[in-house]
């Protein structure tokens, strides 16, 4: 069974390391913090640059805020990797002098034997899936330790066919339109069938109901949510049967939901 689909209770996913400020997000330091503090699932965001480097960073705004590097992420070169400092913003004082922008190889190398990387596909195109699969095989990461997620359904479908991963989850934002949820559970289930996905991974969780979760479960799929930092909302989501909660506050939610 897939890594996510085999869960029997609500699991916590450490969002970009889930450090709640303990280390720069999407860094090896953040991921290591999560692993060392008992995380099983850690989420990271991955871009393929024009030079063929695959780097772990959420987006341009975050990269600029952390490192003052203001170039589009696809334009990052191999030379830039050695000088982009995710701790340059001055927030970290003496704790971190230099935090490197990590590559996919470095992130895979950070995984403990029982760790699962929830791999968000950011951009896509020729060579993306092949780069991921090459890095996975090189690192000796078994498929049970890799899960794919993406907002773009076509990206996710194509990558899931080419990358040896245990599961794929479709990302979307739940909305209320005319008093009805969009996409509704039926639409989400059909989309997952088209993609070959194992479940949904949705935001705007305050709209999520037990009926929605039950309908997705009845279709044999799992429900993951993002990004939940409020303890009471996390408890509500657990009570309605959500399988995975993605959070920036991994340690806090793990303690409160135990």
C-alpha positions in Angstrom: 0.0 0.0 0.0 1.1 3.6 -0.5 2.8 5.6 2.2 -0.1 8.0 2.7 -2.9 5.6 1.9 -1.8 3.1 4.6 -2.4 5.6 7.4 -4.9 4.5 10.1 -5.1 7.7 12.0 -4.5 11.4 11.5 -0.8 12.0 10.6 1.0 15.3 10.7 3.0 16.6 7.8 5.8 19.1 8.6 5.2 21.9 6.1 8.5 23.0 4.5 10.1 21.4 7.6 7.3 22.6 10.0 9.8 24.2 12.3 7.6 27.1 13.5 10.6 29.4 13.1 13.3 27.1 14.3 15.2 27.2 11.0 14.7 28.7 7.5 11.9 26.9 5.6 12.7 24.4 2.9 16.3 24.0 4.2 18.2 20.9 5.2 18.4 22.5 8.6 14.5 22.7 8.7 14.1 19.1 7.5 16.7 17.8 9.9 14.9 19.6 12.7 11.7 17.8 11.7 13.2 14.4 11.5 15.0 14.8 14.8 11.8 15.8 16.5 9.8 12.8 15.4 8.3 13.8 12.0 7.6 10.9 9.7 6.3 13.1 6.8 8.0 16.3 5.7 6.8 18.5 2.8 9.1 20.4 0.4 8.7 22.4 -2.8 10.8 21.7 -5.9 11.7 23.7 -9.0 13.7 22.6 -12.0 15.9 25.4 -13.2 16.9 26.1 -16.8 20.4 24.9 -16.1 19.1 21.5 -15.0 19.4 22.1 -11.2 16.4 21.0 -9.1 16.2 23.2 -6.0 13.9 23.2 -2.9 12.2 26.5 -2.3 8.5 27.6 -2.2 8.6 30.6 -4.4 10.3 33.8 -5.5 8.9 35.9 -2.6 10.1 33.5 0.1 13.5 33.3 -1.5 13.9 37.0 -1.6 12.7 37.4 2.0 15.1 34.8 3.3 18.1 35.4 1.1 17.6 38.8 -0.7 18.1 36.9 -4.0 15.6 38.5 -6.4 16.0 36.4 -9.6 13.3 34.1 -10.9 13.8 30.7 -9.5 14.1 28.9 -12.9 17.0 31.2 -13.7 19.1 30.0 -10.7 22.5 28.6 -11.9 24.8 26.1 -10.4 27.1 29.0 -9.5 24.3 30.7 -7.6 23.7 27.6 -5.4 26.9 28.3 -3.5 26.1 31.9 -2.7 22.4 32.0 -2.0 22.1 32.2 1.8 18.7 31.4 3.3 19.8 33.0 6.6 20.8 36.3 5.1 17.7 38.1 6.2 19.3 38.7 9.6 16.5 37.0 11.5 18.7 34.2 12.8 21.5 36.0 14.6 24.3 33.7 15.7 22.1 30.6 15.2 22.7 30.3 11.5 25.5 32.1 9.6 24.9 30.4 6.2 22.1 28.2 5.1 22.4 26.8 1.6 19.5 26.6 -0.9 19.3 22.7 -1.1 19.1 20.6 -4.2 16.9 17.6 -4.6 19.9 15.3 -4.1 20.7 17.0 -0.7 17.1 16.7 0.4 16.9 13.0 -0.5 20.2 12.5 1.4 18.6 14.0 4.5 15.8 11.5 4.7 16.1 9.0 7.6 15.3 5.4 6.9 11.6 5.8 8.0 11.1 9.3 6.7 8.6 10.1 3.9 9.1 13.2 1.7 5.9 14.8 0.5 7.3 16.3 -2.8 5.4 19.3 -4.2 5.8 19.8 -7.9 6.1 23.6 -8.5 7.0 24.1 -12.2 7.1 21.4 -14.8 8.3 20.6 -18.2 10.7 18.4 -20.1 13.1 16.6 -17.9 11.4 17.4 -14.6 10.1 13.9 -13.8 13.3 12.3 -15.1 15.3 14.5 -12.8 13.3 13.4 -9.8 13.5 9.8 -10.6 17.2 9.9 -11.3 17.8 11.6 -7.9 15.5 9.1 -6.1 17.3 6.1 -7.6 20.7 7.6 -6.9 19.8 8.2 -3.2 18.4 4.7 -2.8 15.0 6.1 -1.8 12.3 3.4 -2.0 8.9 4.4 -3.5 7.4 4.0 0.0 9.4 7.1 1.1 8.2 9.5 -1.7 4.7 11.0 -2.2 3.9 13.5 -5.0 1.6 16.5 -4.7 0.7 19.2 -7.2 -2.0 21.8 -8.0 -1.7 21.1 -11.7 -3.5 17.9 -12.3 -1.7 17.2 -15.6 1.7 17.7 -14.0 0.8 15.3 -11.3 -0.6 12.7 -13.7 2.5 12.7 -15.9 5.0 12.7 -13.0 3.2 9.8 -11.2 3.6 7.7 -14.4 7.3 8.5 -14.5 8.5 8.7 -10.9 8.5 5.6 -8.6 6.5 7.2 -5.8 4.0 5.5 -3.4 1.2 8.0 -3.8 0.0 11.1 -5.6 -2.4 13.7 -4.1 -4.2 16.5 -5.9 -3.8 19.9 -4.3 -6.6 22.5 -4.5 -8.3 25.3 -2.5 -11.8 24.5 -1.3 -14.2 27.4 -2.0 -17.9 28.2 -1.3 -19.8 29.3 -4.4 -23.5 30.0 -4.1 -23.6 28.1 -0.8 -22.1 25.0 -2.3 -18.5 23.7 -2.0 -16.3 23.9 -5.1 -15.0 21.5 -6.1 -17.6 19.3 -4.5 -16.7 15.8 -3.4 -18.0 14.2 -6.5 -15.9 16.5 -8.8 -12.8 15.9 -6.7 -13.3 12.2 -6.8 -13.6 12.2 -10.6 -10.5 14.4 -11.0 -8.5 12.0 -8.8 -9.7 9.1 -11.1 -8.6 11.0 -14.2 -5.2 11.6 -12.6 -4.8 8.2 -11.0 -4.3 10.0 -7.7 -4.7 8.4 -4.3 -6.4 11.3 -2.6 -7.0 15.0 -2.3 -4.9 17.6 -0.5 -7.0 20.7 0.1 -6.7 24.2 1.6 -9.3 26.5 3.2 -10.2 23.8 5.7 -12.8 25.8 7.6 -15.2 24.8 4.8 -14.4 21.1 5.0 -17.2 19.0 6.5 -17.4 15.4 7.7 -19.8 14.6 4.8 -17.2 15.7 2.3 -14.5 13.6 4.0 -16.8 10.6 4.2 -17.6 10.9 0.5 -13.9 10.9 -0.4 -13.2 8.0 1.9 -16.1 6.0 0.4 -14.4 6.3 -3.0 -11.3 4.7 -1.6 -9.3 7.9 -1.4 -7.6 9.8 1.4 -8.0 13.3 2.6 -5.0 15.6 3.4 -5.3 19.3 4.3 -3.0 22.4 4.4 -1.8 24.6 6.1 -3.3 24.2 9.5 -1.6 26.0 12.4 -4.6 26.5 14.7 -4.8 23.8 17.4 -8.6 23.8 17.7 -9.0 23.6 13.9 -6.6 20.7 13.8 -8.6 18.9 16.5 -11.8 19.5 14.6 -10.2 18.1 11.4 -9.0 15.1 13.2 -12.6 14.5 14.6 -14.1 14.5 11.2 -11.6 11.9 9.9 -9.0 13.8 8.0 -6.0 11.5 7.3 -3.2 14.1 7.1 -2.8 17.6 8.4 0.0 19.8 7.0 1.3 22.4 9.4 4.1 24.9 10.2 3.8 23.9 13.9 4.7 20.2 13.7 5.8 19.7 17.3 2.8 21.6 18.7 0.2 19.7 16.7 1.9 16.3 17.3 1.8 17.0 21.1 -1.9 18.2 21.1 -3.3 15.6 18.8 -1.5 12.7 20.4 
